[in-house]
Amino acid sequence: MANPKRELLERTMREGLGKADFKTRMTGPEHEPNFVTDVVVQGQIVGTGEGTTKKSAEKRAADGAPCRTSRVV
């Protein structure tokens, strides 16, 4: 997947599930942060990812979510 976040957003809209929401929080010290992102579709977490940047955490969360979005409905 070249851009899993965009592809997930497009898929949830196409399937009538609404827009996927990416909720990111930072953990760890400021000099060595870690980011954790949850992908939320229709109020349910469908994917979670961690990374050293917000972008990498979002990508990892989206990577696991597409195969599970069909269960949300």
PLY file of the C-alpha trace (Angstrom):
ply
format ascii 1.0
element vertex 73
property float x
property float y
property float z
element edge 72
property int vertex1
property int vertex2
end_header
0.00 0.00 0.00
1.45 3.29 -1.07
-0.72 5.44 1.22
-2.70 3.28 3.66
-4.25 6.25 5.48
-5.72 7.73 2.29
-6.85 4.32 1.07
-8.61 3.62 4.37
-10.34 7.02 4.31
-11.52 6.37 0.74
-12.69 2.84 1.56
-14.74 3.82 4.61
-16.45 6.60 2.65
-17.09 4.32 -0.34
-18.61 1.64 1.92
-20.88 4.18 3.60
-19.11 3.90 6.98
-18.34 7.61 7.23
-14.93 9.16 7.69
-12.28 7.24 9.63
-10.92 9.34 12.49
-7.25 9.13 13.53
-6.70 9.88 17.22
-3.01 10.24 18.13
-1.42 10.65 21.53
2.21 11.10 22.49
3.88 8.98 25.15
7.40 9.00 26.50
9.73 11.90 27.18
9.84 14.92 24.85
13.37 14.11 23.72
12.34 10.56 22.70
8.62 10.59 21.93
6.51 7.65 20.91
3.15 8.13 19.20
0.14 5.83 19.45
-2.71 6.21 16.96
-6.15 4.63 17.07
-8.30 4.50 13.93
-11.94 5.01 14.85
-14.81 4.18 12.48
-18.39 4.64 13.65
-17.21 4.95 17.25
-15.21 1.71 17.23
-11.43 1.32 17.21
-10.57 -0.71 14.10
-6.80 -0.30 14.18
-3.95 0.84 16.40
-0.36 1.70 15.50
2.78 2.97 17.21
5.77 4.85 15.86
8.44 7.40 16.58
6.56 9.96 14.46
2.87 10.79 14.21
2.92 9.90 10.52
4.44 6.45 11.10
1.93 5.69 13.87
-0.98 6.68 11.61
0.40 4.55 8.77
0.76 1.51 11.00
-2.74 1.98 12.41
-4.22 2.25 8.90
-2.24 -0.79 7.69
-4.20 -3.11 9.97
-7.59 -1.45 9.72
-8.84 -2.04 6.14
-9.41 -5.76 6.56
-11.53 -5.05 9.65
-13.71 -2.14 8.52
-16.39 -4.43 7.10
-17.09 -5.70 10.64
-17.94 -2.22 11.92
-21.46 -2.04 10.43
0 1
1 2
2 3
3 4
4 5
5 6
6 7
7 8
8 9
9 10
10 11
11 12
12 13
13 14
14 15
15 16
16 17
17 18
18 19
19 20
20 21
21 22
22 23
23 24
24 25
25 26
26 27
27 28
28 29
29 30
30 31
31 32
32 33
33 34
34 35
35 36
36 37
37 38
38 39
39 40
40 41
41 42
42 43
43 44
44 45
45 46
46 47
47 48
48 49
49 50
50 51
51 52
52 53
53 54
54 55
55 56
56 57
57 58
58 59
59 60
60 61
61 62
62 63
63 64
64 65
65 66
66 67
67 68
68 69
69 70
70 71
71 72
